Amino acid sequence: MYYAYKYRLKPSDAHREELDRHRDICRQLYNHTRYRLNEYQDEHGELPSMTTLRSELPDLKKWWDGLSDV
């Protein structure tokens, strides 16, 4: 039999703010990646490979300070 344990988090206000900040950064990165996918598809007529998208991350981390925190 498989048991799935559930735990309730009760973060402090400081931890809650940090979790919200991380969630916001992940949301912004997701939206940026969707934008880049659409932009690339409009220019080239096809979707880029995952390698192409992953190769942009190091430059994006240098440009966007908060991204390396996540």
N, CA, C and O atoms as CSV, one atom per row, in Angstrom:
chain,resi,resn,atom,element,x,y,z
A,1,MET,N,N,0.836,-1.163,0.000
A,1,MET,CA,C,0.000,0.000,0.000
A,1,MET,C,C,0.892,1.240,0.000
A,1,MET,O,O,1.928,1.279,0.663
A,2,TYR,N,N,0.471,2.241,-0.749
A,2,TYR,CA,C,1.244,3.472,-0.890
A,2,TYR,C,C,0.646,4.542,0.012
A,2,TYR,O,O,-0.558,4.796,-0.031
A,3,TYR,N,N,1.470,5.154,0.810
A,3,TYR,CA,C,1.034,6.237,1.679
A,3,TYR,C,C,1.667,7.534,1.208
A,3,TYR,O,O,2.865,7.586,0.930
A,4,ALA,N,N,0.874,8.557,1.122
A,4,ALA,CA,C,1.376,9.880,0.749
A,4,ALA,C,C,1.227,10.792,1.964
A,4,ALA,O,O,0.116,11.086,2.407
A,5,TYR,N,N,2.335,11.221,2.477
A,5,TYR,CA,C,2.310,12.100,3.637
A,5,TYR,C,C,2.169,13.544,3.192
A,5,TYR,O,O,2.775,13.963,2.206
A,6,LYS,N,N,1.373,14.296,3.920
A,6,LYS,CA,C,1.187,15.709,3.636
A,6,LYS,C,C,1.635,16.502,4.852
A,6,LYS,O,O,1.349,16.145,5.995
A,7,TYR,N,N,2.332,17.569,4.579
A,7,TYR,CA,C,2.819,18.428,5.652
A,7,TYR,C,C,2.348,19.848,5.389
A,7,TYR,O,O,2.390,20.319,4.253
A,8,ARG,N,N,1.917,20.508,6.397
A,8,ARG,CA,C,1.476,21.891,6.281
A,8,ARG,C,C,2.635,22.804,6.662
A,8,ARG,O,O,3.240,22.658,7.724
A,9,LEU,N,N,2.924,23.735,5.786
A,9,LEU,CA,C,3.970,24.708,6.068
A,9,LEU,C,C,3.368,25.902,6.795
A,9,LEU,O,O,2.286,26.377,6.450
A,10,LYS,N,N,4.063,26.361,7.775
A,10,LYS,CA,C,3.659,27.581,8.470
A,10,LYS,C,C,4.862,28.524,8.511
A,10,LYS,O,O,5.497,28.703,9.550
A,11,PRO,N,N,5.159,29.123,7.348
A,11,PRO,CA,C,6.352,29.978,7.294
A,11,PRO,C,C,6.125,31.286,8.039
A,11,PRO,O,O,4.998,31.763,8.170
A,12,SER,N,N,7.203,31.839,8.512
A,12,SER,CA,C,7.142,33.157,9.133
A,12,SER,C,C,6.893,34.199,8.037
A,12,SER,O,O,6.926,33.881,6.848
A,13,ASP,N,N,6.652,35.407,8.438
A,13,ASP,CA,C,6.399,36.463,7.451
A,13,ASP,C,C,7.606,36.689,6.537
A,13,ASP,O,O,7.450,36.941,5.342
A,14,ALA,N,N,8.798,36.598,7.103
A,14,ALA,CA,C,10.008,36.780,6.290
A,14,ALA,C,C,10.161,35.647,5.272
A,14,ALA,O,O,10.502,35.891,4.114
A,15,HIS,N,N,9.909,34.412,5.706
A,15,HIS,CA,C,9.993,33.282,4.779
A,15,HIS,C,C,8.901,33.360,3.722
A,15,HIS,O,O,9.135,33.027,2.560
A,16,ARG,N,N,7.721,33.794,4.115
A,16,ARG,CA,C,6.615,33.924,3.161
A,16,ARG,C,C,6.969,34.942,2.075
A,16,ARG,O,O,6.697,34.711,0.897
A,17,GLU,N,N,7.568,36.052,2.462
A,17,GLU,CA,C,7.974,37.055,1.482
A,17,GLU,C,C,9.027,36.502,0.533
A,17,GLU,O,O,8.988,36.775,-0.667
A,18,GLU,N,N,9.970,35.722,1.065
A,18,GLU,CA,C,11.018,35.130,0.222
A,18,GLU,C,C,10.423,34.101,-0.742
A,18,GLU,O,O,10.811,34.047,-1.909
A,19,LEU,N,N,9.490,33.289,-0.261
A,19,LEU,CA,C,8.816,32.318,-1.134
A,19,LEU,C,C,8.018,33.024,-2.223
A,19,LEU,O,O,8.009,32.584,-3.372
A,20,ASP,N,N,7.351,34.110,-1.867
A,20,ASP,CA,C,6.605,34.882,-2.862
A,20,ASP,C,C,7.544,35.493,-3.901
A,20,ASP,O,O,7.219,35.538,-5.088
A,21,ARG,N,N,8.704,35.961,-3.451
A,21,ARG,CA,C,9.678,36.535,-4.384
A,21,ARG,C,C,10.194,35.470,-5.354
A,21,ARG,O,O,10.331,35.728,-6.550
A,22,HIS,N,N,10.473,34.287,-4.840
A,22,HIS,CA,C,10.945,33.196,-5.701
A,22,HIS,C,C,9.862,32.787,-6.696
A,22,HIS,O,O,10.148,32.549,-7.869
A,23,ARG,N,N,8.627,32.708,-6.226
A,23,ARG,CA,C,7.523,32.353,-7.126
A,23,ARG,C,C,7.371,33.405,-8.214
A,23,ARG,O,O,7.118,33.066,-9.370
A,24,ASP,N,N,7.522,34.675,-7.860
A,24,ASP,CA,C,7.394,35.749,-8.830
A,24,ASP,C,C,8.509,35.684,-9.872
A,24,ASP,O,O,8.262,35.901,-11.059
A,25,ILE,N,N,9.732,35.388,-9.436
A,25,ILE,CA,C,10.849,35.268,-10.375
A,25,ILE,C,C,10.615,34.093,-11.329
A,25,ILE,O,O,10.865,34.212,-12.529
A,26,CYS,N,N,10.142,32.975,-10.809
A,26,CYS,CA,C,9.849,31.818,-11.675
A,26,CYS,C,C,8.748,32.144,-12.670
A,26,CYS,O,O,8.804,31.713,-13.821
A,27,ARG,N,N,7.748,32.900,-12.237
A,27,ARG,CA,C,6.663,33.299,-13.132
A,27,ARG,C,C,7.205,34.186,-14.245
A,27,ARG,O,O,6.865,34.001,-15.413
A,28,GLN,N,N,8.048,35.150,-13.881
A,28,GLN,CA,C,8.613,36.046,-14.885
A,28,GLN,C,C,9.504,35.302,-15.872
A,28,GLN,O,O,9.500,35.607,-17.065
A,29,LEU,N,N,10.271,34.323,-15.380
A,29,LEU,CA,C,11.119,33.529,-16.274
A,29,LEU,C,C,10.271,32.703,-17.233
A,29,LEU,O,O,10.591,32.598,-18.417
A,30,TYR,N,N,9.191,32.117,-16.721
A,30,TYR,CA,C,8.277,31.349,-17.574
A,30,TYR,C,C,7.695,32.236,-18.671
A,30,TYR,O,O,7.673,31.852,-19.840
A,31,ASN,N,N,7.224,33.422,-18.292
A,31,ASN,CA,C,6.645,34.337,-19.280
A,31,ASN,C,C,7.690,34.807,-20.292
A,31,ASN,O,O,7.392,34.942,-21.478
A,32,HIS,N,N,8.909,35.053,-19.825
A,32,HIS,CA,C,9.974,35.454,-20.739
A,32,HIS,C,C,10.287,34.337,-21.732
A,32,HIS,O,O,10.486,34.599,-22.919
A,33,THR,N,N,10.330,33.104,-21.256
A,33,THR,CA,C,10.615,31.968,-22.137
A,33,THR,C,C,9.498,31.788,-23.158
A,33,THR,O,O,9.768,31.500,-24.324
A,34,ARG,N,N,8.242,31.954,-22.732
A,34,ARG,CA,C,7.133,31.865,-23.689
A,34,ARG,C,C,7.247,32.955,-24.754
A,34,ARG,O,O,7.003,32.710,-25.936
A,35,TYR,N,N,7.624,34.164,-24.320
A,35,TYR,CA,C,7.816,35.263,-25.261
A,35,TYR,C,C,8.915,34.933,-26.263
A,35,TYR,O,O,8.751,35.156,-27.463
A,36,ARG,N,N,10.044,34.400,-25.773
A,36,ARG,CA,C,11.157,34.040,-26.658
A,36,ARG,C,C,10.757,32.930,-27.627
A,36,ARG,O,O,11.161,32.952,-28.790
A,37,LEU,N,N,9.967,31.958,-27.160
A,37,LEU,CA,C,9.497,30.898,-28.048
A,37,LEU,C,C,8.666,31.473,-29.191
A,37,LEU,O,O,8.867,31.118,-30.352
A,38,ASN,N,N,7.746,32.352,-28.861
A,38,ASN,CA,C,6.907,32.967,-29.896
A,38,ASN,C,C,7.730,33.839,-30.834
A,38,ASN,O,O,7.509,33.837,-32.045
A,39,GLU,N,N,8.672,34.579,-30.277
A,39,GLU,CA,C,9.526,35.439,-31.093
A,39,GLU,C,C,10.373,34.605,-32.057
A,39,GLU,O,O,10.481,34.940,-33.236
A,40,TYR,N,N,10.968,33.529,-31.563
A,40,TYR,CA,C,11.805,32.657,-32.385
A,40,TYR,C,C,10.972,32.001,-33.486
A,40,TYR,O,O,11.416,31.877,-34.628
A,41,GLN,N,N,9.762,31.585,-33.124
A,41,GLN,CA,C,8.907,30.925,-34.102
A,41,GLN,C,C,8.485,31.889,-35.209
A,41,GLN,O,O,8.393,31.497,-36.373
A,42,ASP,N,N,8.230,33.143,-34.853
A,42,ASP,CA,C,7.874,34.130,-35.877
A,42,ASP,C,C,9.036,34.404,-36.827
A,42,ASP,O,O,8.831,34.602,-38.024
A,43,GLU,N,N,10.263,34.415,-36.286
A,43,GLU,CA,C,11.434,34.712,-37.114
A,43,GLU,C,C,11.856,33.528,-37.975
A,43,GLU,O,O,12.208,33.707,-39.141
A,44,HIS,N,N,11.823,32.309,-37.410
A,44,HIS,CA,C,12.374,31.144,-38.098
A,44,HIS,C,C,11.320,30.155,-38.605
A,44,HIS,O,O,11.652,29.248,-39.369
A,45,GLY,N,N,10.081,30.311,-38.202
A,45,GLY,CA,C,9.029,29.420,-38.678
A,45,GLY,C,C,8.988,28.078,-37.979
A,45,GLY,O,O,8.214,27.206,-38.372
A,46,GLU,N,N,9.801,27.890,-36.953
A,46,GLU,CA,C,9.802,26.637,-36.199
A,46,GLU,C,C,10.193,26.932,-34.753
A,46,GLU,O,O,10.709,28.006,-34.443
A,47,LEU,N,N,9.941,25.974,-33.887
A,47,LEU,CA,C,10.298,26.150,-32.488
A,47,LEU,C,C,11.778,25.858,-32.272
A,47,LEU,O,O,12.341,24.994,-32.943
A,48,PRO,N,N,12.414,26.567,-31.345
A,48,PRO,CA,C,13.835,26.305,-31.075
A,48,PRO,C,C,14.004,25.020,-30.274
A,48,PRO,O,O,13.062,24.543,-29.642
A,49,SER,N,N,15.186,24.477,-30.306
A,49,SER,CA,C,15.467,23.288,-29.510
A,49,SER,C,C,15.673,23.698,-28.054
A,49,SER,O,O,15.902,24.871,-27.759
A,50,MET,N,N,15.591,22.737,-27.158
A,50,MET,CA,C,15.822,23.013,-25.744
A,50,MET,C,C,17.252,23.496,-25.520
A,50,MET,O,O,17.497,24.316,-24.635
A,51,THR,N,N,18.185,23.001,-26.306
A,51,THR,CA,C,19.573,23.425,-26.184
A,51,THR,C,C,19.712,24.915,-26.473
A,51,THR,O,O,20.480,25.610,-25.809
A,52,THR,N,N,18.979,25.398,-27.455
A,52,THR,CA,C,19.008,26.817,-27.792
A,52,THR,C,C,18.494,27.660,-26.635
A,52,THR,O,O,19.089,28.682,-26.292
A,53,LEU,N,N,17.394,27.233,-26.037
A,53,LEU,CA,C,16.830,27.977,-24.913
A,53,LEU,C,C,17.735,27.914,-23.688
A,53,LEU,O,O,17.917,28.917,-22.997
A,54,ARG,N,N,18.294,26.758,-23.423
A,54,ARG,CA,C,19.171,26.605,-22.260
A,54,ARG,C,C,20.453,27.407,-22.417
A,54,ARG,O,O,21.035,27.852,-21.428
A,55,SER,N,N,20.893,27.591,-23.649
A,55,SER,CA,C,22.126,28.350,-23.860
A,55,SER,C,C,21.942,29.829,-23.529
A,55,SER,O,O,22.928,30.535,-23.319
A,56,GLU,N,N,20.699,30.313,-23.478
A,56,GLU,CA,C,20.438,31.704,-23.134
A,56,GLU,C,C,20.459,31.944,-21.629
A,56,GLU,O,O,20.602,33.089,-21.200
A,57,LEU,N,N,20.320,30.909,-20.823
A,57,LEU,CA,C,20.223,31.078,-19.376
A,57,LEU,C,C,21.446,31.729,-18.724
A,57,LEU,O,O,21.267,32.624,-17.897
A,58,PRO,N,N,22.682,31.325,-19.054
A,58,PRO,CA,C,23.824,31.995,-18.398
A,58,PRO,C,C,23.862,33.501,-18.638
A,58,PRO,O,O,24.146,34.267,-17.717
A,59,ASP,N,N,23.577,33.932,-19.865
A,59,ASP,CA,C,23.553,35.368,-20.144
A,59,ASP,C,C,22.398,36.046,-19.417
A,59,ASP,O,O,22.527,37.178,-18.950
A,60,LEU,N,N,21.277,35.354,-19.326
A,60,LEU,CA,C,20.118,35.895,-18.631
A,60,LEU,C,C,20.393,36.030,-17.136
A,60,LEU,O,O,19.936,36.985,-16.507
A,61,LYS,N,N,21.134,35.083,-16.562
A,61,LYS,CA,C,21.491,35.159,-15.142
A,61,LYS,C,C,22.416,36.337,-14.862
A,61,LYS,O,O,22.314,36.971,-13.813
A,62,LYS,N,N,23.322,36.633,-15.797
A,62,LYS,CA,C,24.216,37.775,-15.623
A,62,LYS,C,C,23.442,39.090,-15.697
A,62,LYS,O,O,23.737,40.035,-14.965
A,63,TRP,N,N,22.457,39.141,-16.581
A,63,TRP,CA,C,21.680,40.352,-16.780
A,63,TRP,C,C,20.657,40.554,-15.660
A,63,TRP,O,O,20.414,41.683,-15.234
A,64,TRP,N,N,20.060,39.460,-15.187
A,64,TRP,CA,C,18.978,39.511,-14.202
A,64,TRP,C,C,19.500,38.975,-12.873
A,64,TRP,O,O,19.623,37.763,-12.702
A,65,ASP,N,N,19.804,39.855,-11.946
A,65,ASP,CA,C,20.433,39.482,-10.682
A,65,ASP,C,C,19.598,38.516,-9.849
A,65,ASP,O,O,20.157,37.590,-9.260
A,66,GLY,N,N,18.299,38.695,-9.781
A,66,GLY,CA,C,17.448,37.863,-8.938
A,66,GLY,C,C,17.321,36.425,-9.411
A,66,GLY,O,O,16.979,35.542,-8.624
A,67,LEU,N,N,17.591,36.180,-10.685
A,67,LEU,CA,C,17.427,34.836,-11.226
A,67,LEU,C,C,18.412,33.839,-10.637
A,67,LEU,O,O,18.066,32.671,-10.457
A,68,SER,N,N,19.606,34.263,-10.340
A,68,SER,CA,C,20.590,33.347,-9.773
A,68,SER,C,C,20.277,33.005,-8.328
A,68,SER,O,O,20.812,32.025,-7.809
A,69,ASP,N,N,19.425,33.783,-7.655
A,69,ASP,CA,C,19.011,33.451,-6.291
A,69,ASP,C,C,18.098,32.243,-6.243
A,69,ASP,O,O,18.118,31.476,-5.281
A,70,VAL,N,N,17.305,32.079,-7.272
A,70,VAL,CA,C,16.373,30.962,-7.309
A,70,VAL,C,C,17.141,29.713,-7.656
A,70,VAL,O,O,16.557,28.633,-7.745
